[in-house]
Amino acid sequence: MSNQLSKLLIDSIEEVERKDGSGVMPVVKITGITFSTSESGNSSFTRRTVNIPLNRLGSKAEAEHFFQEGSVLEGFELYKKPCNEYEYEAPTGETYILNYNWSIRKAGENEPTAKKLDGLEREVFSGAKSNGDLEPQI
């Protein structure tokens, strides 16, 4: 059973500079609530915000066709995504070493994984002009 709530709020859509300096890209800020129980047995809800890049969308205006500020994104949940350790400074000024970030996934599913085409698949499908024209490349 997931300890996340599967109703997320779309806070805003912003344009941010790409890390490689090649321009800007739209990012949607999503807020959700997580539920947890401490070792001492105390329960709490915590507000979390994640920034999700909108790949292949060229501008904030284009992103706003798909995401509306203030709307609810249902059927997804926040989850802890493992990552390399980093320092986090809490609003209280305390510093923590964390090895996870918050991300979203479809409710009830395991962590999503990107699928890579191996060399042969890439070669077979590289000559196709559309999905209806797939032909093996010899």
MDTraj code that builds the backbone (N, CA, C; nanometers):
import mdtraj as md
import numpy as np

residues = "MET SER ASN GLN LEU SER LYS LEU LEU ILE ASP SER ILE GLU GLU VAL GLU ARG LYS ASP GLY SER GLY VAL MET PRO VAL VAL LYS ILE THR GLY ILE THR PHE SER THR SER GLU SER GLY ASN SER SER PHE THR ARG ARG THR VAL ASN ILE PRO LEU ASN ARG LEU GLY SER LYS ALA GLU ALA GLU HIS PHE PHE GLN GLU GLY SER VAL LEU GLU GLY PHE GLU LEU TYR LYS LYS PRO CYS ASN GLU TYR GLU TYR GLU ALA PRO THR GLY GLU THR TYR ILE LEU ASN TYR ASN TRP SER ILE ARG LYS ALA GLY GLU ASN GLU PRO THR ALA LYS LYS LEU ASP GLY LEU GLU ARG GLU VAL PHE SER GLY ALA LYS SER ASN GLY ASP LEU GLU PRO GLN ILE".split()
xyz = np.array([
    [0.0836, -0.1181, 0.0000],
    [0.0000, 0.0000, 0.0000],
    [0.0880, 0.1243, 0.0000],
    [0.0560, 0.2175, -0.0828],
    [0.1356, 0.3388, -0.0951],
    [0.1035, 0.4347, 0.0182],
    [0.2046, 0.5070, 0.0629],
    [0.1798, 0.6079, 0.1652],
    [0.1678, 0.7465, 0.1023],
    [0.1428, 0.7531, -0.0270],
    [0.1297, 0.8796, -0.0976],
    [-0.0165, 0.8999, -0.1377],
    [-0.0574, 1.0248, -0.1498],
    [-0.1909, 1.0559, -0.1962],
    [-0.1837, 1.0763, -0.3472],
    [-0.2803, 1.0227, -0.4204],
    [-0.2714, 1.0257, -0.5655],
    [-0.3495, 1.1417, -0.6265],
    [-0.3433, 1.2569, -0.5635],
    [-0.4042, 1.3777, -0.6182],
    [-0.3009, 1.4889, -0.6032],
    [-0.2538, 1.5407, -0.7142],
    [-0.1480, 1.6414, -0.7129],
    [-0.1989, 1.7711, -0.7727],
    [-0.1477, 1.8828, -0.7253],
    [-0.1879, 2.0149, -0.7714],
    [-0.0807, 2.0727, -0.8638],
    [-0.1234, 2.1254, -0.9784],
    [-0.0313, 2.1930, -1.0686],
    [-0.0210, 2.3377, -1.0208],
    [0.0943, 2.3704, -0.9595],
    [0.1158, 2.5045, -0.9038],
    [0.1408, 2.6069, -1.0128],
    [0.2386, 2.5801, -1.0971],
    [0.2761, 2.6777, -1.1988],
    [0.3561, 2.6118, -1.3102],
    [0.3711, 2.6865, -1.4177],
    [0.4559, 2.6459, -1.5289],
    [0.5561, 2.7586, -1.5478],
    [0.6825, 2.7228, -1.5484],
    [0.7883, 2.8225, -1.5600],
    [0.8856, 2.7824, -1.6697],
    [0.9596, 2.8800, -1.7182],
    [1.0672, 2.8509, -1.8116],
    [1.1986, 2.8623, -1.7360],
    [1.2831, 2.7608, -1.7492],
    [1.4127, 2.7607, -1.6818],
    [1.5231, 2.7416, -1.7844],
    [1.6402, 2.7908, -1.7511],
    [1.7574, 2.7773, -1.8379],
    [1.8047, 2.6328, -1.8348],
    [1.8335, 2.5766, -1.9517],
    [1.8864, 2.4405, -1.9587],
    [2.0267, 2.4374, -1.8996],
    [2.0622, 2.3268, -1.8360],
    [2.1941, 2.3141, -1.7730],
    [2.3069, 2.3239, -1.8745],
    [2.2806, 2.2792, -1.9982],
    [2.3865, 2.2845, -2.0998],
    [2.3951, 2.4212, -2.1678],
    [2.3102, 2.5161, -2.1267],
    [2.3143, 2.6518, -2.1804],
    [2.2547, 2.6669, -2.3191],
    [2.1795, 2.5670, -2.3655],
    [2.1242, 2.5697, -2.5014],
    [1.9893, 2.6397, -2.5112],
    [1.9488, 2.7112, -2.4098],
    [1.8211, 2.7830, -2.4141],
    [1.7356, 2.7537, -2.2932],
    [1.6056, 2.7807, -2.3074],
    [1.5125, 2.7582, -2.1969],
    [1.4189, 2.6430, -2.2293],
    [1.3589, 2.5891, -2.1239],
    [1.2598, 2.4824, -2.1402],
    [1.1519, 2.5006, -2.0346],
    [1.0283, 2.4596, -2.0660],
    [0.9215, 2.4701, -1.9666],
    [0.9324, 2.3602, -1.8607],
    [0.8966, 2.3972, -1.7394],
    [0.8963, 2.3048, -1.6258],
    [0.7647, 2.3256, -1.5522],
    [0.6981, 2.2156, -1.5154],
    [0.5749, 2.2265, -1.4387],
    [0.6076, 2.1983, -1.2922],
    [0.5597, 2.2872, -1.2019],
    [0.5772, 2.2688, -1.0580],
    [0.4521, 2.2012, -1.0053],
    [0.4706, 2.0865, -0.9425],
    [0.3593, 2.0060, -0.8929],
    [0.3738, 1.9896, -0.7421],
    [0.2630, 2.0087, -0.6705],
    [0.2622, 1.9932, -0.5251],
    [0.1726, 1.8769, -0.4870],
    [0.2182, 1.7996, -0.3914],
    [0.1398, 1.6887, -0.3394],
    [0.1631, 1.6748, -0.1907],
    [0.0906, 1.5866, -0.1294],
    [0.0999, 1.5608, 0.0135],
    [0.1452, 1.4170, 0.0332],
    [0.2426, 1.3978, 0.1209],
    [0.2848, 1.2619, 0.1563],
    [0.2442, 1.2365, 0.3015],
    [0.2208, 1.1122, 0.3322],
    [0.1831, 1.0708, 0.4672],
    [0.2943, 0.9813, 0.5201],
    [0.3340, 1.0022, 0.6439],
    [0.4373, 0.9165, 0.7019],
    [0.4117, 0.8967, 0.8503],
    [0.4698, 0.7892, 0.9018],
    [0.4626, 0.7591, 1.0438],
    [0.6056, 0.7471, 1.0946],
    [0.6404, 0.8216, 1.1985],
    [0.7765, 0.8202, 1.2531],
    [0.8002, 0.6933, 1.3339],
    [0.9268, 0.6719, 1.3714],
    [0.9613, 0.5554, 1.4533],
    [0.8889, 0.5585, 1.5873],
    [0.8582, 0.6789, 1.6371],
    [0.7883, 0.6899, 1.7657],
    [0.6377, 0.6680, 1.7523],
    [0.5889, 0.6529, 1.6273],
    [0.4474, 0.6272, 1.6066],
    [0.3644, 0.7489, 1.5695],
    [0.4266, 0.8680, 1.5675],
    [0.3539, 0.9891, 1.5296],
    [0.3315, 0.9922, 1.3787],
    [0.2131, 1.0330, 1.3379],
    [0.1792, 1.0425, 1.1961],
    [0.1773, 1.1877, 1.1529],
    [0.2113, 1.2106, 1.0253],
    [0.2070, 1.3478, 0.9750],
    [0.1864, 1.3497, 0.8240],
    [0.1320, 1.4611, 0.7764],
    [0.1218, 1.4894, 0.6338],
    [0.2250, 1.5970, 0.6038],
    [0.2948, 1.5845, 0.4922],
    [0.3964, 1.6824, 0.4548],
    [0.3730, 1.7269, 0.3110],
    [0.3765, 1.8579, 0.2909],
    [0.3607, 1.9155, 0.1573],
    [0.4940, 1.9049, 0.0844],
    [0.4923, 1.8506, -0.0377],
    [0.6128, 1.8339, -0.1194],
    [0.5905, 1.9001, -0.2548],
    [0.6955, 1.9582, -0.3094],
    [0.6876, 2.0179, -0.4425],
    [0.7964, 1.9568, -0.5298],
    [0.7604, 1.9190, -0.6516],
    [0.8575, 1.8655, -0.7475],
    [0.8500, 1.9481, -0.8757],
    [0.9617, 1.9592, -0.9438],
    [0.9694, 2.0268, -1.0731],
    [0.9917, 1.9208, -1.1797],
    [0.9012, 1.9153, -1.2773],
    [0.9092, 1.8149, -1.3821],
    [0.9355, 1.8853, -1.5154],
    [1.0473, 1.8527, -1.5828],
    [1.0733, 1.9138, -1.7131],
    [0.9731, 1.8630, -1.8161],
    [0.9314, 1.9507, -1.9048],
    [0.8372, 1.9137, -2.0109],
    [0.9161, 1.8995, -2.1408],
    [0.9717, 1.7818, -2.1585],
    [1.0551, 1.7537, -2.2758],
    [0.9755, 1.7711, -2.4046],
    [1.0423, 1.8220, -2.5026],
    [0.9876, 1.8405, -2.6374],
    [0.8811, 1.9487, -2.6482],
    [0.8564, 2.0211, -2.5412],
    [0.7691, 2.1376, -2.5506],
    [0.8603, 2.2590, -2.5534],
    [0.8421, 2.3443, -2.6511],
    [0.9365, 2.4518, -2.6742],
    [0.9182, 2.5764, -2.5908],
    [0.7999, 2.5959, -2.5325],
    [0.7768, 2.7216, -2.4607],
    [0.6740, 2.7022, -2.3493],
    [0.6680, 2.8017, -2.2624],
    [0.5685, 2.8021, -2.1553],
    [0.4283, 2.8045, -2.2144],
    [0.4084, 2.8837, -2.3204],
    [0.2765, 2.8931, -2.3837],
    [0.2305, 2.7569, -2.4358],
    [0.3210, 2.6822, -2.4965],
    [0.2861, 2.5487, -2.5471],
    [0.2524, 2.4553, -2.4311],
    [0.3270, 2.4638, -2.3213],
    [0.3020, 2.3797, -2.2045],
    [0.1666, 2.4097, -2.1422],
    [0.1245, 2.5361, -2.1476],
    [-0.0030, 2.5749, -2.0881],
    [-0.1228, 2.5155, -2.1622],
    [-0.1023, 2.4640, -2.2835],
    [-0.2102, 2.3933, -2.3535],
    [-0.2402, 2.2590, -2.2873],
    [-0.1388, 2.2018, -2.2208],
    [-0.1536, 2.0695, -2.1601],
    [-0.1721, 2.0748, -2.0090],
    [-0.1153, 2.1761, -1.9435],
    [-0.1212, 2.1884, -1.7984],
    [-0.1795, 2.3237, -1.7626],
    [-0.2794, 2.3235, -1.6764],
    [-0.3435, 2.4473, -1.6354],
    [-0.3138, 2.4726, -1.4878],
    [-0.2574, 2.5909, -1.4582],
    [-0.2255, 2.6248, -1.3198],
    [-0.3512, 2.6146, -1.2331],
    [-0.3337, 2.5551, -1.1160],
    [-0.4446, 2.5403, -1.0227],
    [-0.5280, 2.4156, -1.0447],
    [-0.5012, 2.3416, -1.1529],
    [-0.5791, 2.2206, -1.1772],
    [-0.5193, 2.1026, -1.1008],
    [-0.5950, 1.9947, -1.0926],
    [-0.5538, 1.8759, -1.0191],
    [-0.5118, 1.7690, -1.1181],
    [-0.3986, 1.7070, -1.0899],
    [-0.3463, 1.5970, -1.1698],
    [-0.3742, 1.4698, -1.0913],
    [-0.4724, 1.3923, -1.1347],
    [-0.5125, 1.2732, -1.0598],
    [-0.4495, 1.1481, -1.1192],
    [-0.4363, 1.0448, -1.0363],
    [-0.3835, 0.9172, -1.0821],
    [-0.2313, 0.9086, -1.0759],
    [-0.1669, 1.0088, -1.0189],
    [-0.0223, 1.0076, -1.0005],
    [0.0064, 1.0277, -0.8525],
    [0.1285, 0.9899, -0.8111],
    [0.1673, 1.0056, -0.6719],
    [0.3132, 1.0479, -0.6629],
    [0.3482, 1.1079, -0.5504],
    [0.4875, 1.1412, -0.5219],
    [0.5564, 1.0172, -0.4674],
    [0.6858, 1.0032, -0.4967],
    [0.7626, 0.8933, -0.4393],
    [0.9085, 0.9352, -0.4252],
    [0.9795, 0.8662, -0.3368],
    [1.1216, 0.8922, -0.3163],
    [1.2004, 0.8208, -0.4260],
    [1.2766, 0.8975, -0.5015],
    [1.3578, 0.8438, -0.6108],
    [1.5043, 0.8447, -0.5650],
    [1.5697, 0.7291, -0.5592],
    [1.7089, 0.7238, -0.5149],
    [1.7995, 0.8083, -0.6049],
    [1.9017, 0.8696, -0.5442],
    [1.9995, 0.9481, -0.6201],
    [2.1303, 0.9506, -0.5413],
    [2.2314, 1.0156, -0.5975],
    [2.3582, 1.0325, -0.5266],
    [2.3367, 1.1218, -0.4055],
    [2.4158, 1.0996, -0.3019],
    [2.4029, 1.1791, -0.1797],
    [2.4299, 1.3267, -0.2064],
    [2.3548, 1.4117, -0.1359],
    [2.3729, 1.5561, -0.1440],
    [2.3318, 1.6174, -0.0106],
    [2.3759, 1.7411, 0.0124],
    [2.3412, 1.8123, 0.1351],
    [2.2126, 1.8907, 0.1138],
    [2.1242, 1.8844, 0.2134],
    [1.9983, 1.9576, 0.2105],
    [1.9904, 2.0418, 0.3368],
    [1.9632, 2.1710, 0.3204],
    [1.9454, 2.2582, 0.4362],
    [1.7963, 2.2804, 0.4576],
    [1.7473, 2.2356, 0.5727],
    [1.6058, 2.2481, 0.6077],
    [1.5747, 2.3938, 0.6415],
    [1.4459, 2.4317, 0.6359],
    [1.4072, 2.5685, 0.6726],
    [1.4505, 2.6073, 0.8144],
    [1.4742, 2.5085, 0.9007],
    [1.5183, 2.5348, 1.0374],
    [1.6673, 2.5660, 1.0448],
    [1.7401, 2.5488, 0.9325],
    [1.8843, 2.5726, 0.9304],
    [1.9659, 2.4462, 0.9484],
    [1.9015, 2.3350, 0.9824],
    [1.9727, 2.2085, 0.9982],
    [2.0121, 2.1546, 0.8611],
    [2.1289, 2.0903, 0.8530],
    [2.1774, 2.0319, 0.7280],
    [2.1684, 1.8803, 0.7374],
    [2.1147, 1.8192, 0.6320],
    [2.0995, 1.6739, 0.6255],
    [2.1696, 1.6221, 0.5002],
    [2.2185, 1.4994, 0.5082],
    [2.2716, 1.4302, 0.3910],
    [2.1606, 1.3366, 0.3436],
    [2.1124, 1.3597, 0.2211],
    [2.0033, 1.2789, 0.1664],
    [2.0518, 1.2000, 0.0456],
    [1.9858, 1.0882, 0.0182],
    [2.0187, 1.0065, -0.0992],
    [1.8934, 0.9787, -0.1837],
    [1.8004, 1.0731, -0.1828],
    [1.6786, 1.0617, -0.2630],
    [1.6275, 1.2001, -0.3001],
    [1.5487, 1.2041, -0.4060],
    [1.4733, 1.3235, -0.4460],
    [1.3276, 1.2813, -0.4527],
    [1.2373, 1.3776, -0.4575],
    [1.0963, 1.3471, -0.4758],
    [1.0632, 1.3585, -0.6236],
    [0.9869, 1.2633, -0.6755],
    [0.9444, 1.2634, -0.8147],
    [0.8003, 1.2141, -0.8201],
    [0.7431, 1.2022, -0.9414],
    [0.6068, 1.1485, -0.9525],
    [0.6065, 1.0250, -1.0405],
    [0.5047, 0.9431, -1.0222],
    [0.4820, 0.8233, -1.1033],
    [0.3324, 0.7962, -1.1044],
    [0.2892, 0.7061, -1.1919],
    [0.1488, 0.6659, -1.1906],
    [0.1200, 0.5984, -1.0571],
    [0.0045, 0.6258, -1.0011],
    [-0.0318, 0.5720, -0.8700],
    [-0.0270, 0.4199, -0.8710],
    [0.0372, 0.3637, -0.7698],
    [0.0423, 0.2193, -0.7536],
    [0.1461, 0.1474, -0.8372],
    [0.2241, 0.2176, -0.9188],
    [0.3244, 0.1523, -1.0026],
    [0.4621, 0.1640, -0.9398],
    [0.5530, 0.0781, -0.9864],
    [0.6921, 0.0888, -0.9446],
    [0.7563, 0.2054, -1.0170],
    [0.8794, 0.2353, -0.9825],
    [0.9513, 0.3474, -1.0435],
    [0.9532, 0.3323, -1.1953],
    [0.9159, 0.4381, -1.2690],
    [0.9188, 0.4299, -1.4146],
    [1.0624, 0.4260, -1.4645],
    [1.0846, 0.3523, -1.5735],
    [1.2175, 0.3454, -1.6325],
    [1.2087, 0.3771, -1.7800],
    [1.3059, 0.4526, -1.8272],
    [1.3123, 0.4850, -1.9697],
    [1.3644, 0.3635, -2.0438],
    [1.3119, 0.3404, -2.1616],
    [1.3557, 0.2274, -2.2421],
    [1.4516, 0.2769, -2.3491],
    [1.5649, 0.2085, -2.3612],
    [1.6626, 0.2428, -2.4629],
    [1.6510, 0.1431, -2.5769],
    [1.6699, 0.1931, -2.6980],
    [1.6781, 0.1033, -2.8121],
    [1.8216, 0.0560, -2.8233],
    [1.8402, -0.0765, -2.8376],
    [1.9771, -0.1215, -2.8590],
    [2.0166, -0.0930, -3.0043],
    [2.1398, -0.1147, -3.0381],
    [2.1913, -0.0799, -3.1703],
    [2.1127, -0.1410, -3.2840],
    [2.0742, -0.2685, -3.2729],
    [2.0010, -0.3355, -3.3802],
    [1.8628, -0.2747, -3.3985],
    [1.7871, -0.2529, -3.2879],
    [1.6544, -0.1919, -3.3000],
    [1.6631, -0.0536, -3.3613],
    [1.7626, 0.0242, -3.3198],
    [1.7779, 0.1591, -3.3726],
    [1.8031, 0.1535, -3.5231],
    [1.8857, 0.0586, -3.5677],
    [1.9169, 0.0458, -3.7098],
    [1.7947, 0.0005, -3.7892],
    [1.7169, -0.0918, -3.7351],
    [1.5988, -0.1429, -3.8049],
    [1.4952, -0.0328, -3.8241],
    [1.4717, 0.0484, -3.7209],
    [1.3670, 0.1478, -3.7278],
    [1.4133, 0.2843, -3.7766],
    [1.5420, 0.3027, -3.7972],
    [1.5922, 0.4351, -3.8335],
    [1.5492, 0.4789, -3.9726],
    [1.5229, 0.3851, -4.0642],
    [1.4850, 0.4219, -4.2005],
    [1.3368, 0.4448, -4.2190],
    [1.2568, 0.4240, -4.1158],
    [1.1118, 0.4389, -4.1274],
    [1.0736, 0.5863, -4.1341],
    [0.9850, 0.6197, -4.2273],
    [0.9372, 0.7578, -4.2397],
    [0.8171, 0.7831, -4.1496],
    [0.7407, 0.6799, -4.1196],
    [0.6283, 0.6889, -4.0269],
    [0.6036, 0.5498, -3.9710],
    [0.5136, 0.5387, -3.8747],
    [0.4861, 0.4081, -3.8142],
    [0.4358, 0.3069, -3.9152],
    [0.3734, 0.3505, -4.0239],
    [0.3201, 0.2590, -4.1232],
    [0.4231, 0.2128, -4.2240],
    [0.5441, 0.2693, -4.2217],
    [0.6457, 0.2358, -4.3213],
    [0.7631, 0.1567, -4.2659],
    [0.7418, 0.0861, -4.1554],
    [0.8547, 0.0157, -4.0939],
    [0.9008, -0.0971, -4.1835],
    [1.0271, -0.0927, -4.2205],
    [1.0876, -0.1967, -4.3028],
    [1.2230, -0.2280, -4.2454],
    [1.2598, -0.3570, -4.2429],
    [1.3930, -0.3936, -4.1934],
    [1.5010, -0.3319, -4.2822],
    [1.6076, -0.2864, -4.2208],
    [1.7223, -0.2318, -4.2937],
    [1.8250, -0.3429, -4.3080],
    [1.8591, -0.3799, -4.4292],
    [1.9537, -0.4900, -4.4515],
    [2.0876, -0.4359, -4.4946],
])
top = md.Topology()
chain = top.add_chain()
for i, resn in enumerate(residues, 1):
    res = top.add_residue(resn, chain, resSeq=i)
    for name in ("N", "CA", "C"):
        top.add_atom(name, md.element.get_by_symbol(name[0]), res)
traj = md.Trajectory(xyz[None], top)
